[in-house]
Amino acid sequence: MTAPGIVIAAPESGVGKTTFTAGLCRALARRGVRVQPFKAGPDFIDPSYHTLAAGRECRNLDGFLTSPSTLPFLYARGCAGADVAVVEGVMGLYDGIGSEGRNSTASLARTLSLPVVLLLDATKGATSLAATALGFATLSTTEEGRRVPPPSVVGVILCGLREGELKTLISEAVERFAGLPVLGSIRQVPEAHFPSRHLGLIPAAERSELSLQLERLADAIDEGVSLERLTALAKAPSIPAGASFPPEVSRVLEAAPRQGARIAVARDKVFTFYYRDGLDLLEELGAELLETSPAADAALPEEIDGLYLGGGYPEEFLGELSGNESYLADLRRWRVLGLPVYAECGGMMYLAREITGRNGERADLAGLLDLSVTMTGRLRRFGYVEARLEEETLLASRGEMLRGHEFHYSESAGEPPTAYLVRRASRPEVCWNEGYVRPNLLASYVHLHFWGCPGAAARFVDTCRNWRNAHVR
């Protein structure tokens, strides 16, 4: 048995899932509960809030980027040593790919047999909220053409409502007509507002005041929600016995050489978009991960065999990145030597010749790719994708297919993209070319989850190790 868990969901985005989940994690943690936070879907920013709130690193659960069969293993690994798990859903409960809502929060809850607590915006209705709750608790959808039951919705939380007659009215209506217990309400907490920018919330690493805000949210949850009733509803999913890894991951690990590689990972206030489980898998494959800051360090770590540049907000820190000339020079020196480099989205932008920010400011960057990147002020790509390799790369061979996610407001001009042929998962007829390849270098807008492509993770580590063995320092 692993830790019992509960899913926090809502009818739509904007109700307050992230705010409530972060506050709930903090309220439980300060009671001495070891709470493991998870985030459904391909999100890098919300998990930074839950990590700070819980004191344990938040992990992602995504049935598209990995696979539904992998989710129980990732859940169990993440819950090691935890008393309870709290999973924040994504978008509305049934929202996913296509009209079926594939890979939705509802699908995740069904896969893990986790109960769902539904947040309702109590500022926009009264008795009608009972109809909303009933509909979400009983909607039967389809998956791959077969009828599937709704997830187990076990309770309701009212959001944005103070104590009073209206709260009593709504609670009575939901319990009487929807048959669901109202576990409490959380009032609006103006002093705990979470500001946003173009990709979502401002990451926790940039917000010095966040710890105090989390305390105020936890206060509001303690006041208005029965944590005892809520946690009593948590349920432990059934996890396949006798295996630490899914078969596809086990095969890759069994074939991996024992000799590893030292890989620098850009992790600072600029580059924060990584899946914790993906980094763990690189370590399982023998990689020693060394954190490095392109914004603050004078140079890359010594004696490295590769570099992983994840996503983030380079456009928000152009002065610090372009002004760190010693680091840029050291990166160029390593690349002359052939250092393997894998870069995603913001990491790819950092490798470009220049970036023009949202306010028109321009900065020279690494220049390892002949690209000029411009922030457009509107969403360019968003959603799940399937990326077929069009060239041999340090992650996979030509013709292989990788599943990923894109979410960016920038566009690049310059050399043509040749690495991938990318198809939108929701509309396979929509496709485009993406990504840039050099010897021992792959950079693109596509974010990958290595548990969904363990062979790519192994090939990256192998490339780094082989380069080290062939390179005379």
FIVEX-339375 format. One record per residue (C-alpha): x, y, z. Coordinates in steps of 0.25 Angstrom, whole numbers, plus 5000, padded with zeros to 4 digits. Example, Ala and Ser with C-alpha at 12.3 -4.5 7.8 and 13.67 -1.06 7.14 Angstrom:
FIVEX-339375
[[5049; 4982; 5031]]
[[5055; 4996; 5029]]
end
This chain:
FIVEX-339375
[[5000; 5000; 5000]]
[[5004; 5014; 4997]]
[[5000; 5027; 5003]]
[[4985; 5031; 5001]]
[[4982; 5042; 4992]]
[[4971; 5052; 4988]]
[[4970; 5060; 4975]]
[[4966; 5075; 4975]]
[[4958; 5078; 4963]]
[[4948; 5089; 4958]]
[[4938; 5091; 4947]]
[[4947; 5100; 4939]]
[[4960; 5108; 4940]]
[[4961; 5120; 4949]]
[[4953; 5115; 4961]]
[[4965; 5114; 4970]]
[[4971; 5100; 4969]]
[[4985; 5104; 4970]]
[[4982; 5114; 4982]]
[[4974; 5104; 4989]]
[[4984; 5093; 4987]]
[[4996; 5101; 4991]]
[[4988; 5106; 5004]]
[[4984; 5092; 5007]]
[[4998; 5086; 5006]]
[[5003; 5097; 5015]]
[[4991; 5095; 5025]]
[[4994; 5080; 5026]]
[[5009; 5082; 5026]]
[[5009; 5091; 5038]]
[[5001; 5081; 5046]]
[[5012; 5071; 5044]]
[[5006; 5063; 5033]]
[[5016; 5059; 5022]]
[[5008; 5063; 5010]]
[[5013; 5059; 4996]]
[[5008; 5069; 4985]]
[[5005; 5065; 4970]]
[[5001; 5073; 4958]]
[[4993; 5067; 4947]]
[[4997; 5070; 4933]]
[[5009; 5077; 4927]]
[[5011; 5089; 4937]]
[[5024; 5094; 4942]]
[[5020; 5106; 4950]]
[[5009; 5102; 4959]]
[[5018; 5091; 4965]]
[[5027; 5101; 4970]]
[[5016; 5107; 4979]]
[[5013; 5093; 4984]]
[[5027; 5089; 4987]]
[[5029; 5102; 4996]]
[[5016; 5099; 5002]]
[[5018; 5085; 5006]]
[[5033; 5084; 5008]]
[[5034; 5072; 4998]]
[[5036; 5074; 4983]]
[[5024; 5074; 4975]]
[[5023; 5063; 4964]]
[[5015; 5063; 4951]]
[[5005; 5052; 4947]]
[[5002; 5052; 4932]]
[[4996; 5040; 4924]]
[[5000; 5046; 4911]]
[[5014; 5050; 4913]]
[[5017; 5037; 4920]]
[[5006; 5026; 4919]]
[[4994; 5023; 4928]]
[[5001; 5010; 4932]]
[[5013; 5018; 4937]]
[[5005; 5027; 4946]]
[[5003; 5017; 4958]]
[[5018; 5015; 4958]]
[[5021; 5030; 4958]]
[[5010; 5032; 4969]]
[[5016; 5021; 4978]]
[[5031; 5026; 4976]]
[[5026; 5041; 4979]]
[[5019; 5037; 4991]]
[[5030; 5029; 4998]]
[[5030; 5034; 5013]]
[[5018; 5042; 5011]]
[[5005; 5041; 5020]]
[[4996; 5047; 5009]]
[[4996; 5052; 4995]]
[[4989; 5064; 4989]]
[[4988; 5064; 4974]]
[[4984; 5077; 4967]]
[[4976; 5075; 4954]]
[[4977; 5082; 4941]]
[[4967; 5091; 4935]]
[[4953; 5086; 4937]]
[[4951; 5072; 4942]]
[[4947; 5066; 4929]]
[[4956; 5075; 4920]]
[[4966; 5068; 4912]]
[[4969; 5064; 4897]]
[[4958; 5065; 4888]]
[[4943; 5064; 4891]]
[[4945; 5051; 4899]]
[[4954; 5059; 4909]]
[[4965; 5049; 4908]]
[[4976; 5050; 4918]]
[[4968; 5059; 4927]]
[[4968; 5060; 4942]]
[[4956; 5051; 4942]]
[[4964; 5041; 4934]]
[[4975; 5042; 4944]]
[[4966; 5040; 4956]]
[[4960; 5028; 4950]]
[[4974; 5022; 4946]]
[[4979; 5023; 4960]]
[[4965; 5021; 4967]]
[[4967; 5034; 4974]]
[[4955; 5041; 4980]]
[[4952; 5055; 4975]]
[[4948; 5068; 4983]]
[[4941; 5078; 4974]]
[[4943; 5093; 4976]]
[[4931; 5102; 4973]]
[[4932; 5117; 4971]]
[[4921; 5121; 4981]]
[[4921; 5135; 4976]]
[[4913; 5132; 4964]]
[[4901; 5124; 4968]]
[[4893; 5118; 4979]]
[[4884; 5106; 4977]]
[[4889; 5104; 4963]]
[[4902; 5100; 4968]]
[[4896; 5087; 4972]]
[[4893; 5084; 4958]]
[[4907; 5087; 4954]]
[[4912; 5078; 4965]]
[[4902; 5067; 4961]]
[[4906; 5068; 4947]]
[[4921; 5067; 4950]]
[[4919; 5055; 4959]]
[[4911; 5047; 4949]]
[[4916; 5050; 4935]]
[[4919; 5037; 4928]]
[[4929; 5040; 4916]]
[[4936; 5031; 4906]]
[[4950; 5027; 4904]]
[[4955; 5021; 4891]]
[[4940; 5018; 4888]]
[[4936; 5011; 4900]]
[[4927; 5017; 4911]]
[[4935; 5020; 4924]]
[[4929; 5023; 4938]]
[[4931; 5037; 4945]]
[[4942; 5038; 4955]]
[[4938; 5037; 4970]]
[[4934; 5051; 4974]]
[[4933; 5050; 4989]]
[[4931; 5065; 4993]]
[[4930; 5079; 4990]]
[[4938; 5092; 4995]]
[[4932; 5106; 4993]]
[[4941; 5116; 4988]]
[[4941; 5131; 4990]]
[[4930; 5131; 5000]]
[[4929; 5137; 5014]]
[[4921; 5131; 5026]]
[[4906; 5134; 5025]]
[[4893; 5131; 5020]]
[[4897; 5129; 5006]]
[[4907; 5118; 5010]]
[[4897; 5111; 5018]]
[[4887; 5111; 5006]]
[[4897; 5106; 4996]]
[[4902; 5095; 5005]]
[[4888; 5090; 5008]]
[[4885; 5090; 4993]]
[[4898; 5083; 4989]]
[[4896; 5072; 5000]]
[[4881; 5071; 4997]]
[[4880; 5071; 4982]]
[[4894; 5066; 4978]]
[[4896; 5056; 4990]]
[[4910; 5061; 4992]]
[[4916; 5066; 5006]]
[[4921; 5081; 5006]]
[[4934; 5080; 5014]]
[[4935; 5095; 5016]]
[[4938; 5108; 5009]]
[[4950; 5117; 5007]]
[[4948; 5132; 5007]]
[[4955; 5141; 4998]]
[[4969; 5145; 5003]]
[[4973; 5157; 4995]]
[[4987; 5158; 5002]]
[[4990; 5144; 4996]]
[[4988; 5148; 4982]]
[[4997; 5140; 4972]]
[[5001; 5149; 4961]]
[[5003; 5144; 4947]]
[[5010; 5146; 4934]]
[[5009; 5141; 4920]]
[[5012; 5126; 4923]]
[[5004; 5126; 4936]]
[[5007; 5129; 4950]]
[[5020; 5135; 4953]]
[[5029; 5124; 4958]]
[[5031; 5122; 4973]]
[[5046; 5125; 4972]]
[[5044; 5139; 4968]]
[[5034; 5142; 4979]]
[[5040; 5146; 4993]]
[[5027; 5148; 4999]]
[[5021; 5135; 4995]]
[[5024; 5128; 5009]]
[[5015; 5138; 5016]]
[[5004; 5137; 5006]]
[[5004; 5122; 5008]]
[[5002; 5124; 5023]]
[[4990; 5133; 5021]]
[[4984; 5123; 5011]]
[[4986; 5112; 5021]]
[[4979; 5121; 5032]]
[[4967; 5122; 5023]]
[[4966; 5107; 5020]]
[[4968; 5104; 5035]]
[[4956; 5114; 5038]]
[[4947; 5109; 5027]]
[[4950; 5094; 5023]]
[[4949; 5082; 5032]]
[[4963; 5076; 5029]]
[[4959; 5064; 5037]]
[[4947; 5061; 5028]]
[[4955; 5064; 5015]]
[[4967; 5055; 5018]]
[[4958; 5044; 5023]]
[[4953; 5043; 5009]]
[[4966; 5040; 5003]]
[[4969; 5027; 4997]]
[[4981; 5019; 4994]]
[[4981; 5014; 4980]]
[[4985; 4999; 4976]]
[[4999; 4999; 4971]]
[[5005; 4987; 4963]]
[[5013; 4978; 4973]]
[[5027; 4973; 4971]]
[[5032; 4984; 4962]]
[[5039; 4997; 4964]]
[[5038; 5001; 4950]]
[[5029; 4999; 4938]]
[[5034; 4989; 4928]]
[[5038; 4999; 4918]]
[[5047; 5006; 4928]]
[[5052; 4994; 4934]]
[[5057; 4989; 4920]]
[[5065; 5002; 4918]]
[[5071; 5002; 4932]]
[[5075; 4988; 4931]]
[[5083; 4991; 4918]]
[[5089; 5004; 4923]]
[[5104; 5003; 4926]]
[[5109; 5004; 4940]]
[[5118; 5016; 4936]]
[[5111; 5029; 4937]]
[[5113; 5043; 4933]]
[[5114; 5057; 4939]]
[[5103; 5066; 4933]]
[[5101; 5080; 4937]]
[[5086; 5085; 4938]]
[[5083; 5099; 4937]]
[[5074; 5102; 4950]]
[[5073; 5116; 4955]]
[[5062; 5127; 4955]]
[[5062; 5127; 4940]]
[[5062; 5112; 4936]]
[[5052; 5105; 4945]]
[[5044; 5096; 4936]]
[[5048; 5082; 4939]]
[[5040; 5069; 4943]]
[[5046; 5064; 4956]]
[[5043; 5050; 4951]]
[[5051; 5052; 4938]]
[[5063; 5057; 4946]]
[[5062; 5045; 4955]]
[[5062; 5036; 4943]]
[[5075; 5042; 4938]]
[[5081; 5039; 4951]]
[[5076; 5025; 4951]]
[[5083; 5023; 4938]]
[[5096; 5027; 4944]]
[[5096; 5042; 4942]]
[[5102; 5051; 4953]]
[[5094; 5064; 4952]]
[[5101; 5077; 4955]]
[[5093; 5090; 4956]]
[[5098; 5102; 4949]]
[[5093; 5116; 4947]]
[[5094; 5123; 4934]]
[[5090; 5136; 4941]]
[[5099; 5136; 4953]]
[[5111; 5126; 4951]]
[[5124; 5131; 4945]]
[[5126; 5118; 4937]]
[[5120; 5104; 4935]]
[[5124; 5093; 4946]]
[[5138; 5087; 4943]]
[[5139; 5073; 4937]]
[[5125; 5072; 4932]]
[[5121; 5062; 4920]]
[[5108; 5069; 4916]]
[[5098; 5080; 4918]]
[[5083; 5080; 4920]]
[[5076; 5094; 4918]]
[[5062; 5093; 4922]]
[[5051; 5103; 4920]]
[[5048; 5116; 4927]]
[[5047; 5131; 4925]]
[[5060; 5136; 4918]]
[[5053; 5148; 4913]]
[[5050; 5153; 4927]]
[[5065; 5153; 4930]]
[[5072; 5157; 4918]]
[[5081; 5167; 4925]]
[[5086; 5157; 4934]]
[[5088; 5146; 4924]]
[[5095; 5154; 4913]]
[[5103; 5162; 4923]]
[[5109; 5149; 4929]]
[[5119; 5149; 4918]]
[[5129; 5139; 4925]]
[[5118; 5129; 4925]]
[[5114; 5130; 4911]]
[[5129; 5130; 4907]]
[[5131; 5117; 4915]]
[[5119; 5111; 4908]]
[[5124; 5114; 4895]]
[[5138; 5108; 4899]]
[[5131; 5095; 4903]]
[[5123; 5094; 4890]]
[[5136; 5096; 4882]]
[[5140; 5083; 4889]]
[[5127; 5076; 4885]]
[[5120; 5076; 4899]]
[[5107; 5069; 4897]]
[[5095; 5079; 4900]]
[[5080; 5077; 4900]]
[[5071; 5089; 4901]]
[[5056; 5091; 4902]]
[[5048; 5104; 4899]]
[[5055; 5115; 4908]]
[[5068; 5107; 4908]]
[[5067; 5107; 4892]]
[[5065; 5122; 4893]]
[[5077; 5124; 4901]]
[[5085; 5117; 4891]]
[[5080; 5127; 4880]]
[[5088; 5138; 4874]]
[[5079; 5149; 4880]]
[[5065; 5150; 4888]]
[[5056; 5162; 4886]]
[[5047; 5163; 4899]]
[[5033; 5167; 4901]]
[[5036; 5182; 4902]]
[[5045; 5182; 4890]]
[[5059; 5181; 4897]]
[[5069; 5173; 4890]]
[[5080; 5165; 4896]]
[[5091; 5156; 4890]]
[[5092; 5142; 4895]]
[[5100; 5129; 4893]]
[[5100; 5129; 4878]]
[[5101; 5114; 4877]]
[[5089; 5115; 4868]]
[[5087; 5124; 4856]]
[[5073; 5129; 4861]]
[[5067; 5142; 4865]]
[[5056; 5140; 4875]]
[[5045; 5150; 4877]]
[[5034; 5150; 4888]]
[[5021; 5152; 4881]]
[[5011; 5156; 4891]]
[[5002; 5145; 4887]]
[[5001; 5130; 4889]]
[[5009; 5123; 4878]]
[[5008; 5108; 4882]]
[[5000; 5101; 4893]]
[[4997; 5087; 4895]]
[[5001; 5072; 4894]]
[[5009; 5068; 4882]]
[[5015; 5056; 4875]]
[[5029; 5059; 4869]]
[[5035; 5050; 4859]]
[[5051; 5051; 4858]]
[[5055; 5055; 4844]]
[[5070; 5054; 4847]]
[[5079; 5046; 4856]]
[[5080; 5053; 4869]]
[[5086; 5051; 4883]]
[[5072; 5047; 4888]]
[[5067; 5038; 4877]]
[[5069; 5033; 4863]]
[[5062; 5037; 4850]]
[[5048; 5032; 4849]]
[[5046; 5030; 4864]]
[[5033; 5037; 4871]]
[[5034; 5045; 4884]]
[[5022; 5051; 4891]]
[[5023; 5065; 4897]]
[[5017; 5078; 4900]]
[[5018; 5092; 4894]]
[[5015; 5105; 4901]]
[[5022; 5118; 4897]]
[[5019; 5132; 4893]]
[[5032; 5134; 4884]]
[[5036; 5131; 4870]]
[[5049; 5129; 4864]]
[[5055; 5133; 4851]]
[[5067; 5129; 4844]]
[[5072; 5115; 4840]]
[[5061; 5106; 4837]]
[[5056; 5096; 4847]]
[[5059; 5081; 4843]]
[[5060; 5073; 4856]]
[[5045; 5069; 4857]]
[[5032; 5068; 4849]]
[[5022; 5071; 4860]]
[[5007; 5068; 4860]]
[[4997; 5074; 4869]]
[[4991; 5062; 4878]]
[[4977; 5068; 4877]]
[[4978; 5070; 4862]]
[[4988; 5061; 4855]]
[[4986; 5068; 4842]]
[[4992; 5081; 4847]]
[[5007; 5079; 4846]]
[[5020; 5087; 4846]]
[[5035; 5086; 4846]]
[[5042; 5088; 4859]]
[[5056; 5088; 4865]]
[[5070; 5090; 4862]]
[[5082; 5080; 4861]]
[[5097; 5080; 4862]]
[[5107; 5069; 4865]]
[[5104; 5066; 4880]]
[[5093; 5077; 4881]]
[[5078; 5077; 4880]]
[[5069; 5089; 4883]]
[[5054; 5091; 4881]]
[[5042; 5097; 4887]]
[[5037; 5083; 4891]]
[[5037; 5079; 4905]]
[[5039; 5064; 4908]]
[[5036; 5055; 4920]]
[[5047; 5045; 4921]]
[[5038; 5035; 4927]]
[[5030; 5035; 4914]]
[[5043; 5033; 4906]]
[[5053; 5025; 4915]]
[[5061; 5021; 4903]]
[[5063; 5036; 4899]]
[[5068; 5039; 4914]]
[[5078; 5027; 4913]]
[[5083; 5031; 4899]]
[[5086; 5045; 4905]]
[[5094; 5039; 4916]]
[[5101; 5030; 4907]]
[[5104; 5041; 4897]]
[[5110; 5049; 4909]]
[[5118; 5037; 4914]]
[[5123; 5033; 4900]]
[[5128; 5048; 4898]]
[[5136; 5048; 4911]]
[[5142; 5035; 4908]]
[[5146; 5039; 4894]]
[[5150; 5053; 4898]]
[[5164; 5056; 4903]]
[[5163; 5068; 4913]]
end
